[in-house]
């Protein structure tokens, strides 16, 4: 999965307000993090902020002009603060000095940023940064309490060394922490916010000796696409992955790498009780060598063959089906060649699933290794949705729709 696909702020337009504190030098880093997470960012700054950070830096990282003048002499009729507030979905002021917080709490608009703030009626985050005495002073406390009471989100300052040489509370929260808060806020508005989903993906490798294994051609693409789509919808995803070259970067995905079916079984059965739902897409090896040699098995010159004795691996999906509580949703995959629908329905019943995703091996472009897939989603009530051949991301969206509908029942 490349970076472009892991963009939790995709489609969001954010104004970063910068006021005149030393922490303004960290504002470009925050802008960069937000842009990297998929947001479009424009900066509005005070005159004092420009003592600490240049407009060129902010313009370069945001790819937008910086709004700093209340009256633009080149365009005297400009109402930038009006159009900018309409353009944005949310705004964050980082750093927010005691001065800008005081202006906002008391309705003072005497420059570009404070005027914009007074007219801004959408989600607003403020990241205070000042010395400890100012932070503890009654004027600031009254102002910040007033902002909180009026729905402004405060990203609290932290303790540490301050620019004035003292140590105490007043350091602006780190850009990474601010970006994470904005991402978490945006995720909460998503349909699967608060839902924990377990996904298994990829192949398993069953060790023969120290250099050989039994594996399969699964690449993990379907399971990784599912994890990504569910995370973008706000779910907290635990992705248990067999060996694969794929990577994830969405902050809602916690990845646990395993190698063998037994390890996948141990991890999945440990994670399932804390999950609201699980979708098992891994191509788990049904058998493993009974004894794995811890050295490389040598061939003997007089040997004309070799016999490996295999034993059955535990069925992870069937085990989770037995563990499943009333409030949990469980989905699996079925790869079938004959009597596809009947076999999938039988698997759904036998493994106590809520839905099953039927993959047909008859369709060109579907299944292992391809970027596309063609599936039929069958649920316990007998509903059947047959899709066309589409990208694995688009198939993942269809499966996520099913999961969203089924988990809604328990909310
Ligand atoms: N699965 C599992 N653990 C196993 C084998 C399979 O969790 N040891 C899961 C897969 O992740 C998939 C589903 O079971 O979601 C179906 O796997 P499949 O190989 O199609 O079916 P099997 O149950 O193994 O049955 P058969 O091989 O007889 O078709």
Boltz pocket constraint, residues with backbone or C-beta under 6 A from the ligand:
constraints:
  - pocket:
      binder: B
      contacts: [[A, 200], [A, 261], [A, 280], [A, 281], [A, 282], [A, 283], [A, 284], [A, 285], [A, 286], [A, 313], [A, 314], [A, 315], [A, 316], [A, 317], [A, 318], [A, 331], [A, 332], [A, 333], [A, 334], [A, 335], [A, 336], [A, 347]]
      max_distance: 6.0
